[in-house]
């Protein structure tokens, strides 16, 4: 019966190897009695800048563990919780499952299904990650846009060009299993213990390749550059997908995990009568500071001793809208994430080391369905409206509109330098933002500066526009996980409106796989 001790503080200068001594001291036992110690969680407590500490949770063994647990007065000591056993039923016949989209939801759904015995065909409109990276780098270098292979479309999904964050607010029973799968495919083992784990864009690409190789070894069929353009429907039930207008792939169930930028897919679903509903999202800009400045604000005198700092900011605007930071990328870069020829959208990305010169984050304002009239596809059109304005105002050549933060706030001026490629054009960002977003940001920024003194500075630049914070609609599904309008269609992940990041999308993909298995088993029994 291993034991677990939570919230063990160590000074920044202390060696992690002293944890056994600290556990023994807290519990009042001899150090030699603490055996097999393993760190299961580590974080940084930076609330007091004068004394920043690292906080650990550890598992360990000792003699007479039940006796120690019974006698100890330490409320942070407990028995290691049992890991819930999750058993997915096996498909007894070779039922074919079609999965559209190779982001986290699609990949984890495919993994679960091939392991359950289903015959899986996994399809993505984009290219394999090796070619996709080359295409994106070519775009960032020369502005040569590729509609098939870009930051949004291709193997690995949009998260392939991100910070690779693996944080989630969900206390999901499969959290550990998802992280262990990522480690098995090449992610660093540290993610199993970090309170705020990340993989980084560079390492995540290697994970995706090994994920694909595993799926192929298990018998999955994978098709790239193959776009879903229609549905084969028989008596209200999905019996296949139509690709590139003329390729029909029959299936017993279809998991649709398209990502939040597959606008042509949303239109196709609407034409086919699939029930959709509008969903709120957020719009704003990317703010970019020198990394050394953010590190100093967050860590003070300890800035050089700790990893690149992150932050989270929130302000409840007088309008009732939330204004907040989103997808913060320490030591990263602002990226041009365009997926349409006449629109421009930005995002953030970090590599595993987070050692870049700049740190950036989205600063966004919540958007409500009434802002576009509440129509099903209206949120998508609202996003496009501002992306096209940004594209046009900056010259129509995929340069991004940018403005010094002081100038945006009406407090002066400063340089406009950014990591965003192929480059930026100095622009009045007010012209590429809805009025309520502009005013929300200008009201929130003084409050952010009070929370993080020095945040509002001439060293900071804003780059626009950030519109793809989440899907602008939801593909409505019932308790069985299936579309409420079309049996056999299982919407999943961020693009379906049910997730917001790598981990939650992976969980939703696993959920979809479980529900598909139950669906095809019922078909076998009927």
One Martini backbone bead per residue (centre of mass of N, CA, C, O) as a GRO file, in nm:
protein
  526
    1UNK     BB    1   0.076   0.051   0.032
    2UNK     BB    2   0.119   0.324  -0.093
    3UNK     BB    3   0.214   0.658  -0.043
    4UNK     BB    4   0.094   1.006  -0.011
    5UNK     BB    5   0.251   1.336  -0.043
    6UNK     BB    6   0.161   1.664  -0.018
    7UNK     BB    7   0.291   1.970  -0.041
    8UNK     BB    8   0.617   2.004  -0.085
    9UNK     BB    9   0.848   2.234   0.011
   10UNK     BB   10   1.105   2.402  -0.191
   11UNK     BB   11   1.362   2.562  -0.248
   12UNK     BB   12   1.514   2.661  -0.530
   13UNK     BB   13   1.811   2.559  -0.427
   14UNK     BB   14   1.704   2.287  -0.384
   15UNK     BB   15   1.734   1.955  -0.399
   16UNK     BB   16   1.539   1.690  -0.505
   17UNK     BB   17   1.706   1.475  -0.332
   18UNK     BB   18   1.574   1.589  -0.044
   19UNK     BB   19   1.286   1.464  -0.014
   20UNK     BB   20   1.327   1.234   0.187
   21UNK     BB   21   1.400   1.417   0.425
   22UNK     BB   22   1.135   1.583   0.421
   23UNK     BB   23   0.938   1.352   0.466
   24UNK     BB   24   1.058   1.254   0.732
   25UNK     BB   25   1.020   1.520   0.887
   26UNK     BB   26   0.710   1.547   0.859
   27UNK     BB   27   0.659   1.238   0.983
   28UNK     BB   28   0.876   1.144   1.202
   29UNK     BB   29   1.109   0.978   1.052
   30UNK     BB   30   1.332   0.790   0.919
   31UNK     BB   31   1.490   0.811   0.622
   32UNK     BB   32   1.530   0.496   0.558
   33UNK     BB   33   1.205   0.447   0.545
   34UNK     BB   34   1.222   0.591   0.269
   35UNK     BB   35   1.091   0.443  -0.026
   36UNK     BB   36   1.045   0.467  -0.357
   37UNK     BB   37   1.061   0.754  -0.455
   38UNK     BB   38   0.805   0.957  -0.632
   39UNK     BB   39   0.732   1.196  -0.856
   40UNK     BB   40   0.387   1.323  -0.936
   41UNK     BB   41   0.434   1.639  -0.860
   42UNK     BB   42   0.514   1.968  -1.005
   43UNK     BB   43   0.565   2.310  -0.890
   44UNK     BB   44   0.508   2.669  -0.878
   45UNK     BB   45   0.538   2.917  -0.613
   46UNK     BB   46   0.478   3.280  -0.696
   47UNK     BB   47   0.325   3.463  -0.483
   48UNK     BB   48   0.612   3.509  -0.345
   49UNK     BB   49   0.879   3.683  -0.461
   50UNK     BB   50   1.075   3.642  -0.203
   51UNK     BB   51   0.953   3.314  -0.200
   52UNK     BB   52   1.012   3.091  -0.415
   53UNK     BB   53   0.862   2.767  -0.478
   54UNK     BB   54   0.866   2.424  -0.477
   55UNK     BB   55   0.610   2.175  -0.545
   56UNK     BB   56   0.537   1.848  -0.402
   57UNK     BB   57   0.441   1.515  -0.502
   58UNK     BB   58   0.457   1.191  -0.339
   59UNK     BB   59   0.566   0.860  -0.362
   60UNK     BB   60   0.583   0.582  -0.116
   61UNK     BB   61   0.761   0.362   0.090
   62UNK     BB   62   0.712   0.156   0.391
   63UNK     BB   63   0.686   0.055   0.703
   64UNK     BB   64   0.389   0.026   0.810
   65UNK     BB   65   0.173   0.206   0.650
   66UNK     BB   66  -0.093   0.185   0.808
   67UNK     BB   67   0.025   0.290   1.074
   68UNK     BB   68   0.123   0.566   0.975
   69UNK     BB   69  -0.154   0.663   0.873
   70UNK     BB   70  -0.300   0.639   1.153
   71UNK     BB   71  -0.089   0.823   1.332
   72UNK     BB   72  -0.088   1.056   1.158
   73UNK     BB   73  -0.139   1.428   1.142
   74UNK     BB   74  -0.110   1.446   0.840
   75UNK     BB   75  -0.327   1.570   0.589
   76UNK     BB   76  -0.126   1.498   0.328
   77UNK     BB   77  -0.168   1.203   0.398
   78UNK     BB   78  -0.204   0.909   0.181
   79UNK     BB   79  -0.336   0.687  -0.008
   80UNK     BB   80  -0.302   0.556  -0.298
   81UNK     BB   81  -0.494   0.578  -0.547
   82UNK     BB   82  -0.685   0.404  -0.737
   83UNK     BB   83  -0.686   0.289  -1.054
   84UNK     BB   84  -0.904   0.306  -1.288
   85UNK     BB   85  -1.076   0.065  -1.465
   86UNK     BB   86  -1.079   0.054  -1.825
   87UNK     BB   87  -1.317  -0.114  -2.028
   88UNK     BB   88  -1.318  -0.210  -2.361
   89UNK     BB   89  -1.499  -0.345  -2.574
   90UNK     BB   90  -1.511  -0.586  -2.816
   91UNK     BB   91  -1.508  -0.638  -3.151
   92UNK     BB   92  -1.623  -0.932  -3.308
   93UNK     BB   93  -1.637  -0.775  -3.570
   94UNK     BB   94  -1.540  -0.611  -3.878
   95UNK     BB   95  -1.593  -0.314  -3.814
   96UNK     BB   96  -1.637  -0.002  -3.974
   97UNK     BB   97  -1.444   0.291  -3.903
   98UNK     BB   98  -1.480   0.637  -3.957
   99UNK     BB   99  -1.221   0.893  -3.948
  100UNK     BB  100  -1.233   1.252  -3.925
  101UNK     BB  101  -0.941   1.349  -3.831
  102UNK     BB  102  -0.585   1.416  -3.698
  103UNK     BB  103  -0.626   1.487  -3.421
  104UNK     BB  104  -0.659   1.406  -3.099
  105UNK     BB  105  -0.939   1.279  -3.131
  106UNK     BB  106  -0.881   1.093  -3.375
  107UNK     BB  107  -0.632   0.942  -3.266
  108UNK     BB  108  -0.757   0.826  -2.998
  109UNK     BB  109  -0.990   0.684  -3.131
  110UNK     BB  110  -0.819   0.497  -3.308
  111UNK     BB  111  -0.664   0.354  -3.087
  112UNK     BB  112  -0.905   0.230  -2.939
  113UNK     BB  113  -1.031   0.078  -3.188
  114UNK     BB  114  -0.793  -0.105  -3.273
  115UNK     BB  115  -0.787  -0.238  -2.982
  116UNK     BB  116  -1.098  -0.352  -3.019
  117UNK     BB  117  -1.112  -0.457  -3.349
  118UNK     BB  118  -1.149  -0.248  -3.545
  119UNK     BB  119  -1.195  -0.105  -3.863
  120UNK     BB  120  -0.980   0.158  -3.959
  121UNK     BB  121  -1.043   0.482  -4.108
  122UNK     BB  122  -0.813   0.750  -4.163
  123UNK     BB  123  -0.886   1.100  -4.230
  124UNK     BB  124  -0.719   1.374  -4.415
  125UNK     BB  125  -0.692   1.681  -4.581
  126UNK     BB  126  -0.401   1.671  -4.528
  127UNK     BB  127  -0.073   1.626  -4.436
  128UNK     BB  128   0.190   1.504  -4.337
  129UNK     BB  129   0.394   1.635  -4.101
  130UNK     BB  130   0.654   1.657  -4.264
  131UNK     BB  131   0.527   1.826  -4.500
  132UNK     BB  132   0.376   2.038  -4.336
  133UNK     BB  133   0.620   2.184  -4.215
  134UNK     BB  134   0.733   2.278  -4.487
  135UNK     BB  135   0.487   2.442  -4.578
  136UNK     BB  136   0.482   2.640  -4.338
  137UNK     BB  137   0.769   2.751  -4.364
  138UNK     BB  138   0.722   2.863  -4.648
  139UNK     BB  139   0.502   3.060  -4.569
  140UNK     BB  140   0.666   3.221  -4.352
  141UNK     BB  141   0.893   3.309  -4.557
  142UNK     BB  142   0.691   3.392  -4.837
  143UNK     BB  143   0.364   3.369  -4.839
  144UNK     BB  144   0.294   3.068  -4.939
  145UNK     BB  145  -0.007   2.948  -4.977
  146UNK     BB  146  -0.179   2.648  -4.838
  147UNK     BB  147  -0.493   2.499  -4.839
  148UNK     BB  148  -0.406   2.198  -4.739
  149UNK     BB  149  -0.124   2.302  -4.594
  150UNK     BB  150  -0.134   2.405  -4.252
  151UNK     BB  151  -0.193   2.504  -3.934
  152UNK     BB  152  -0.491   2.363  -3.945
  153UNK     BB  153  -0.405   2.147  -4.173
  154UNK     BB  154  -0.338   1.819  -4.065
  155UNK     BB  155  -0.138   1.631  -3.907
  156UNK     BB  156  -0.237   1.688  -3.558
  157UNK     BB  157  -0.340   1.953  -3.607
  158UNK     BB  158  -0.325   2.263  -3.461
  159UNK     BB  159  -0.136   2.158  -3.220
  160UNK     BB  160   0.133   2.131  -3.388
  161UNK     BB  161   0.104   2.464  -3.372
  162UNK     BB  162   0.216   2.505  -3.054
  163UNK     BB  163   0.280   2.443  -2.713
  164UNK     BB  164   0.172   2.163  -2.610
  165UNK     BB  165  -0.048   2.158  -2.410
  166UNK     BB  166  -0.154   1.944  -2.103
  167UNK     BB  167  -0.374   2.098  -1.983
  168UNK     BB  168  -0.652   2.058  -1.739
  169UNK     BB  169  -0.967   2.084  -1.566
  170UNK     BB  170  -0.998   1.784  -1.590
  171UNK     BB  171  -1.082   1.499  -1.385
  172UNK     BB  172  -0.975   1.251  -1.561
  173UNK     BB  173  -0.943   0.903  -1.571
  174UNK     BB  174  -0.745   0.936  -1.852
  175UNK     BB  175  -0.502   1.117  -1.810
  176UNK     BB  176  -0.270   0.919  -1.763
  177UNK     BB  177  -0.307   0.752  -2.022
  178UNK     BB  178  -0.250   0.979  -2.220
  179UNK     BB  179   0.034   1.052  -2.121
  180UNK     BB  180   0.156   0.768  -2.160
  181UNK     BB  181   0.114   0.760  -2.463
  182UNK     BB  182   0.294   1.004  -2.530
  183UNK     BB  183   0.550   0.882  -2.413
  184UNK     BB  184   0.554   0.626  -2.595
  185UNK     BB  185   0.574   0.845  -2.856
  186UNK     BB  186   0.807   1.074  -2.723
  187UNK     BB  187   0.749   1.209  -2.478
  188UNK     BB  188   0.834   1.341  -2.196
  189UNK     BB  189   0.826   1.210  -1.875
  190UNK     BB  190   0.762   1.481  -1.716
  191UNK     BB  191   0.450   1.503  -1.779
  192UNK     BB  192   0.356   1.315  -1.537
  193UNK     BB  193   0.436   1.560  -1.308
  194UNK     BB  194   0.352   1.812  -1.420
  195UNK     BB  195   0.126   2.063  -1.365
  196UNK     BB  196   0.229   2.207  -1.660
  197UNK     BB  197   0.232   2.047  -1.925
  198UNK     BB  198   0.460   2.008  -2.212
  199UNK     BB  199   0.598   1.959  -2.550
  200UNK     BB  200   0.600   2.107  -2.801
  201UNK     BB  201   0.616   2.142  -3.134
  202UNK     BB  202   0.873   1.974  -3.201
  203UNK     BB  203   0.798   1.712  -3.032
  204UNK     BB  204   0.506   1.659  -3.135
  205UNK     BB  205   0.576   1.565  -3.421
  206UNK     BB  206   0.710   1.297  -3.332
  207UNK     BB  207   0.464   1.180  -3.192
  208UNK     BB  208   0.278   1.167  -3.443
  209UNK     BB  209   0.445   0.967  -3.607
  210UNK     BB  210   0.432   0.731  -3.397
  211UNK     BB  211   0.130   0.714  -3.393
  212UNK     BB  212   0.093   0.633  -3.686
  213UNK     BB  213   0.269   0.375  -3.680
  214UNK     BB  214   0.090   0.229  -3.478
  215UNK     BB  215  -0.176   0.223  -3.637
  216UNK     BB  216  -0.062   0.065  -3.878
  217UNK     BB  217   0.029  -0.186  -3.708
  218UNK     BB  218  -0.299  -0.227  -3.634
  219UNK     BB  219  -0.452  -0.173  -3.936
  220UNK     BB  220  -0.475   0.105  -4.027
  221UNK     BB  221  -0.619   0.333  -4.245
  222UNK     BB  222  -0.449   0.603  -4.431
  223UNK     BB  223  -0.564   0.930  -4.545
  224UNK     BB  224  -0.454   1.185  -4.747
  225UNK     BB  225  -0.577   1.439  -4.914
  226UNK     BB  226  -0.889   1.394  -4.791
  227UNK     BB  227  -1.211   1.528  -4.842
  228UNK     BB  228  -1.500   1.599  -4.689
  229UNK     BB  229  -1.817   1.641  -4.898
  230UNK     BB  230  -2.002   1.401  -4.779
  231UNK     BB  231  -2.299   1.197  -4.721
  232UNK     BB  232  -2.408   0.873  -4.650
  233UNK     BB  233  -2.765   0.817  -4.654
  234UNK     BB  234  -2.984   0.582  -4.468
  235UNK     BB  235  -3.255   0.635  -4.304
  236UNK     BB  236  -3.084   0.854  -4.118
  237UNK     BB  237  -2.815   0.692  -4.173
  238UNK     BB  238  -2.484   0.645  -4.157
  239UNK     BB  239  -2.287   0.473  -4.439
  240UNK     BB  240  -2.092   0.721  -4.522
  241UNK     BB  241  -1.829   0.883  -4.704
  242UNK     BB  242  -1.757   1.172  -4.900
  243UNK     BB  243  -1.476   1.225  -5.124
  244UNK     BB  244  -1.397   1.449  -5.349
  245UNK     BB  245  -1.712   1.391  -5.461
  246UNK     BB  246  -1.637   1.046  -5.545
  247UNK     BB  247  -1.554   0.906  -5.269
  248UNK     BB  248  -1.661   0.606  -5.122
  249UNK     BB  249  -1.690   0.528  -4.768
  250UNK     BB  250  -1.779   0.277  -4.590
  251UNK     BB  251  -1.982   0.241  -4.279
  252UNK     BB  252  -2.091   0.198  -3.935
  253UNK     BB  253  -1.917   0.455  -3.845
  254UNK     BB  254  -1.875   0.820  -3.773
  255UNK     BB  255  -1.603   1.017  -3.688
  256UNK     BB  256  -1.615   1.372  -3.621
  257UNK     BB  257  -1.283   1.555  -3.628
  258UNK     BB  258  -1.222   1.863  -3.785
  259UNK     BB  259  -1.194   2.110  -3.645
  260UNK     BB  260  -1.237   2.474  -3.613
  261UNK     BB  261  -1.167   2.531  -3.956
  262UNK     BB  262  -1.399   2.354  -4.113
  263UNK     BB  263  -1.609   2.527  -4.300
  264UNK     BB  264  -1.698   2.336  -4.529
  265UNK     BB  265  -1.808   2.121  -4.336
  266UNK     BB  266  -2.031   2.288  -4.208
  267UNK     BB  267  -2.185   2.339  -4.472
  268UNK     BB  268  -2.236   2.042  -4.541
  269UNK     BB  269  -2.399   1.970  -4.290
  270UNK     BB  270  -2.623   2.174  -4.339
  271UNK     BB  271  -2.717   2.058  -4.616
  272UNK     BB  272  -2.772   1.763  -4.464
  273UNK     BB  273  -2.924   1.832  -4.177
  274UNK     BB  274  -2.736   1.874  -3.955
  275UNK     BB  275  -2.731   1.947  -3.631
  276UNK     BB  276  -2.691   2.284  -3.529
  277UNK     BB  277  -2.521   2.519  -3.300
  278UNK     BB  278  -2.452   2.791  -3.147
  279UNK     BB  279  -2.130   2.938  -3.025
  280UNK     BB  280  -1.922   3.066  -2.824
  281UNK     BB  281  -1.639   3.293  -2.811
  282UNK     BB  282  -1.330   3.463  -2.914
  283UNK     BB  283  -1.173   3.795  -2.952
  284UNK     BB  284  -0.845   3.934  -3.072
  285UNK     BB  285  -0.509   3.928  -2.963
  286UNK     BB  286  -0.160   3.944  -2.964
  287UNK     BB  287   0.079   3.947  -2.703
  288UNK     BB  288   0.423   4.083  -2.701
  289UNK     BB  289   0.707   3.996  -2.507
  290UNK     BB  290   0.976   3.985  -2.347
  291UNK     BB  291   1.078   3.726  -2.164
  292UNK     BB  292   1.243   3.876  -1.942
  293UNK     BB  293   1.001   4.046  -1.846
  294UNK     BB  294   0.807   3.821  -1.756
  295UNK     BB  295   1.005   3.684  -1.564
  296UNK     BB  296   1.041   3.930  -1.376
  297UNK     BB  297   0.747   3.972  -1.295
  298UNK     BB  298   0.704   3.669  -1.181
  299UNK     BB  299   1.017   3.617  -1.027
  300UNK     BB  300   1.225   3.822  -1.013
  301UNK     BB  301   1.527   3.723  -0.874
  302UNK     BB  302   1.451   3.417  -1.005
  303UNK     BB  303   1.447   3.425  -1.322
  304UNK     BB  304   1.729   3.253  -1.380
  305UNK     BB  305   1.609   2.971  -1.220
  306UNK     BB  306   1.367   2.950  -1.423
  307UNK     BB  307   1.139   2.892  -1.620
  308UNK     BB  308   0.942   3.007  -1.832
  309UNK     BB  309   0.692   3.227  -1.794
  310UNK     BB  310   0.362   3.253  -1.700
  311UNK     BB  311   0.006   3.349  -1.750
  312UNK     BB  312  -0.312   3.475  -1.596
  313UNK     BB  313  -0.587   3.672  -1.719
  314UNK     BB  314  -0.869   3.867  -1.571
  315UNK     BB  315  -1.174   4.051  -1.682
  316UNK     BB  316  -1.471   4.213  -1.582
  317UNK     BB  317  -1.663   4.375  -1.769
  318UNK     BB  318  -1.909   4.619  -1.781
  319UNK     BB  319  -2.062   4.447  -2.014
  320UNK     BB  320  -2.013   4.126  -1.912
  321UNK     BB  321  -1.750   4.055  -2.035
  322UNK     BB  322  -1.484   3.864  -2.100
  323UNK     BB  323  -1.135   3.928  -2.022
  324UNK     BB  324  -0.854   3.736  -2.158
  325UNK     BB  325  -0.620   3.510  -2.140
  326UNK     BB  326  -0.471   3.287  -2.402
  327UNK     BB  327  -0.253   3.071  -2.482
  328UNK     BB  328   0.025   3.072  -2.343
  329UNK     BB  329   0.373   3.146  -2.476
  330UNK     BB  330   0.662   3.070  -2.368
  331UNK     BB  331   0.925   3.131  -2.549
  332UNK     BB  332   0.798   3.222  -2.833
  333UNK     BB  333   0.555   3.267  -3.105
  334UNK     BB  334   0.403   3.429  -3.350
  335UNK     BB  335   0.150   3.303  -3.573
  336UNK     BB  336   0.054   3.228  -3.891
  337UNK     BB  337  -0.295   3.077  -3.928
  338UNK     BB  338  -0.385   3.049  -4.207
  339UNK     BB  339  -0.678   2.893  -4.418
  340UNK     BB  340  -0.720   3.141  -4.614
  341UNK     BB  341  -0.670   3.354  -4.889
  342UNK     BB  342  -0.853   3.615  -4.743
  343UNK     BB  343  -0.717   3.552  -4.453
  344UNK     BB  344  -0.627   3.648  -4.102
  345UNK     BB  345  -0.456   3.454  -3.845
  346UNK     BB  346  -0.354   3.415  -3.507
  347UNK     BB  347  -0.099   3.265  -3.297
  348UNK     BB  348   0.071   3.031  -3.080
  349UNK     BB  349   0.424   2.923  -3.014
  350UNK     BB  350   0.623   2.648  -2.879
  351UNK     BB  351   0.893   2.502  -2.770
  352UNK     BB  352   1.023   2.291  -2.548
  353UNK     BB  353   1.234   2.509  -2.425
  354UNK     BB  354   1.131   2.806  -2.414
  355UNK     BB  355   1.385   3.011  -2.551
  356UNK     BB  356   1.271   3.254  -2.655
  357UNK     BB  357   1.261   3.604  -2.676
  358UNK     BB  358   0.950   3.558  -2.662
  359UNK     BB  359   0.624   3.628  -2.524
  360UNK     BB  360   0.280   3.499  -2.558
  361UNK     BB  361  -0.072   3.611  -2.590
  362UNK     BB  362  -0.392   3.606  -2.571
  363UNK     BB  363  -0.635   3.879  -2.607
  364UNK     BB  364  -0.976   3.843  -2.510
  365UNK     BB  365  -1.327   3.856  -2.612
  366UNK     BB  366  -1.634   3.779  -2.568
  367UNK     BB  367  -1.870   3.601  -2.777
  368UNK     BB  368  -2.198   3.622  -2.888
  369UNK     BB  369  -2.466   3.516  -3.068
  370UNK     BB  370  -2.598   3.808  -3.085
  371UNK     BB  371  -2.361   3.939  -3.258
  372UNK     BB  372  -2.486   3.750  -3.527
  373UNK     BB  373  -2.805   3.646  -3.465
  374UNK     BB  374  -2.787   3.316  -3.398
  375UNK     BB  375  -2.683   3.161  -3.621
  376UNK     BB  376  -2.527   2.881  -3.709
  377UNK     BB  377  -2.302   3.034  -3.919
  378UNK     BB  378  -2.242   3.323  -3.799
  379UNK     BB  379  -1.974   3.287  -3.644
  380UNK     BB  380  -1.804   3.219  -3.890
  381UNK     BB  381  -1.861   3.489  -4.041
  382UNK     BB  382  -1.749   3.671  -3.820
  383UNK     BB  383  -1.463   3.575  -3.837
  384UNK     BB  384  -1.416   3.635  -4.139
  385UNK     BB  385  -1.457   3.940  -4.134
  386UNK     BB  386  -1.193   4.001  -3.957
  387UNK     BB  387  -0.985   3.848  -4.125
  388UNK     BB  388  -1.025   4.017  -4.386
  389UNK     BB  389  -0.952   4.289  -4.269
  390UNK     BB  390  -0.665   4.217  -4.184
  391UNK     BB  391  -0.562   4.136  -4.462
  392UNK     BB  392  -0.624   4.404  -4.612
  393UNK     BB  393  -0.489   4.623  -4.422
  394UNK     BB  394  -0.193   4.469  -4.453
  395UNK     BB  395  -0.202   4.410  -4.800
  396UNK     BB  396  -0.271   4.102  -4.899
  397UNK     BB  397   0.022   3.916  -4.802
  398UNK     BB  398   0.031   3.798  -4.494
  399UNK     BB  399   0.057   4.027  -4.330
  400UNK     BB  400   0.047   4.154  -4.003
  401UNK     BB  401  -0.124   4.332  -3.791
  402UNK     BB  402   0.028   4.603  -3.590
  403UNK     BB  403   0.084   4.730  -3.241
  404UNK     BB  404   0.166   4.920  -3.006
  405UNK     BB  405   0.054   4.919  -2.689
  406UNK     BB  406   0.063   5.223  -2.627
  407UNK     BB  407  -0.092   5.310  -2.877
  408UNK     BB  408  -0.353   5.148  -2.825
  409UNK     BB  409  -0.390   5.314  -2.536
  410UNK     BB  410  -0.297   5.621  -2.574
  411UNK     BB  411   0.032   5.652  -2.440
  412UNK     BB  412   0.190   5.648  -2.722
  413UNK     BB  413   0.495   5.492  -2.825
  414UNK     BB  414   0.662   5.240  -3.042
  415UNK     BB  415   0.778   4.965  -3.141
  416UNK     BB  416   0.734   4.720  -3.427
  417UNK     BB  417   0.810   4.404  -3.304
  418UNK     BB  418   0.813   4.063  -3.439
  419UNK     BB  419   0.795   3.705  -3.480
  420UNK     BB  420   0.611   3.726  -3.710
  421UNK     BB  421   0.541   3.532  -4.000
  422UNK     BB  422   0.665   3.725  -4.253
  423UNK     BB  423   0.517   3.973  -4.099
  424UNK     BB  424   0.458   4.323  -4.025
  425UNK     BB  425   0.204   4.589  -3.998
  426UNK     BB  426   0.140   4.896  -3.923
  427UNK     BB  427  -0.165   4.933  -3.723
  428UNK     BB  428  -0.494   5.001  -3.655
  429UNK     BB  429  -0.660   4.772  -3.464
  430UNK     BB  430  -0.945   4.893  -3.443
  431UNK     BB  431  -1.010   4.819  -3.757
  432UNK     BB  432  -0.998   4.477  -3.675
  433UNK     BB  433  -1.227   4.532  -3.452
  434UNK     BB  434  -1.463   4.516  -3.257
  435UNK     BB  435  -1.572   4.749  -3.046
  436UNK     BB  436  -1.606   4.561  -2.791
  437UNK     BB  437  -1.313   4.464  -2.804
  438UNK     BB  438  -1.154   4.721  -2.790
  439UNK     BB  439  -1.281   4.832  -2.524
  440UNK     BB  440  -1.221   4.587  -2.348
  441UNK     BB  441  -0.913   4.603  -2.369
  442UNK     BB  442  -0.868   4.901  -2.271
  443UNK     BB  443  -0.997   4.839  -1.987
  444UNK     BB  444  -0.812   4.588  -1.900
  445UNK     BB  445  -0.506   4.668  -1.912
  446UNK     BB  446  -0.476   4.825  -1.639
  447UNK     BB  447  -0.541   4.571  -1.468
  448UNK     BB  448  -0.306   4.397  -1.570
  449UNK     BB  449  -0.086   4.598  -1.467
  450UNK     BB  450  -0.154   4.562  -1.165
  451UNK     BB  451  -0.092   4.254  -1.157
  452UNK     BB  452   0.148   4.323  -1.385
  453UNK     BB  453   0.403   4.503  -1.348
  454UNK     BB  454   0.479   4.611  -1.687
  455UNK     BB  455   0.283   4.514  -1.912
  456UNK     BB  456   0.255   4.811  -1.983
  457UNK     BB  457   0.457   4.866  -2.274
  458UNK     BB  458   0.684   4.956  -2.530
  459UNK     BB  459   0.780   4.640  -2.559
  460UNK     BB  460   0.495   4.592  -2.666
  461UNK     BB  461   0.292   4.385  -2.892
  462UNK     BB  462   0.027   4.380  -3.126
  463UNK     BB  463  -0.148   4.105  -3.291
  464UNK     BB  464  -0.351   4.038  -3.580
  465UNK     BB  465  -0.602   3.809  -3.549
  466UNK     BB  466  -0.794   3.648  -3.285
  467UNK     BB  467  -1.055   3.385  -3.363
  468UNK     BB  468  -0.970   3.060  -3.290
  469UNK     BB  469  -1.046   2.968  -2.988
  470UNK     BB  470  -1.311   2.832  -3.109
  471UNK     BB  471  -1.586   2.705  -3.191
  472UNK     BB  472  -1.887   2.853  -3.343
  473UNK     BB  473  -1.999   2.553  -3.304
  474UNK     BB  474  -2.236   2.275  -3.268
  475UNK     BB  475  -2.267   1.926  -3.284
  476UNK     BB  476  -2.535   1.776  -3.203
  477UNK     BB  477  -2.572   1.559  -2.918
  478UNK     BB  478  -2.631   1.283  -2.737
  479UNK     BB  479  -2.591   1.052  -2.483
  480UNK     BB  480  -2.452   0.852  -2.705
  481UNK     BB  481  -2.282   1.070  -2.905
  482UNK     BB  482  -2.482   1.126  -3.121
  483UNK     BB  483  -2.641   1.258  -3.350
  484UNK     BB  484  -2.967   1.383  -3.338
  485UNK     BB  485  -3.011   1.344  -3.673
  486UNK     BB  486  -2.765   1.112  -3.710
  487UNK     BB  487  -2.706   0.807  -3.722
  488UNK     BB  488  -2.355   0.723  -3.685
  489UNK     BB  489  -2.281   1.015  -3.586
  490UNK     BB  490  -1.966   1.127  -3.419
  491UNK     BB  491  -1.894   1.391  -3.253
  492UNK     BB  492  -1.556   1.545  -3.206
  493UNK     BB  493  -1.411   1.778  -3.034
  494UNK     BB  494  -1.343   2.101  -3.113
  495UNK     BB  495  -1.501   2.118  -3.391
  496UNK     BB  496  -1.774   2.008  -3.243
  497UNK     BB  497  -1.779   2.169  -2.945
  498UNK     BB  498  -1.617   1.965  -2.694
  499UNK     BB  499  -1.338   2.131  -2.683
  500UNK     BB  500  -0.999   2.283  -2.545
  501UNK     BB  501  -0.761   2.091  -2.641
  502UNK     BB  502  -0.565   1.821  -2.628
  503UNK     BB  503  -0.686   1.670  -2.384
  504UNK     BB  504  -0.994   1.708  -2.428
  505UNK     BB  505  -0.987   1.584  -2.711
  506UNK     BB  506  -0.886   1.306  -2.629
  507UNK     BB  507  -1.119   1.237  -2.442
  508UNK     BB  508  -1.340   1.265  -2.664
  509UNK     BB  509  -1.230   1.044  -2.846
  510UNK     BB  510  -1.261   0.814  -2.641
  511UNK     BB  511  -1.561   0.845  -2.602
  512UNK     BB  512  -1.639   0.791  -2.895
  513UNK     BB  513  -1.524   0.507  -2.910
  514UNK     BB  514  -1.703   0.380  -2.695
  515UNK     BB  515  -1.976   0.453  -2.839
  516UNK     BB  516  -1.922   0.299  -3.099
  517UNK     BB  517  -1.901   0.020  -2.980
  518UNK     BB  518  -2.188   0.013  -2.869
  519UNK     BB  519  -2.324   0.057  -3.144
  520UNK     BB  520  -2.210  -0.198  -3.296
  521UNK     BB  521  -2.309  -0.407  -3.090
  522UNK     BB  522  -2.609  -0.353  -3.133
  523UNK     BB  523  -2.605  -0.435  -3.432
  524UNK     BB  524  -2.523  -0.732  -3.377
  525UNK     BB  525  -2.787  -0.795  -3.194
  526UNK     BB  526  -3.016  -0.706  -3.417
   0.00000   0.00000   0.00000
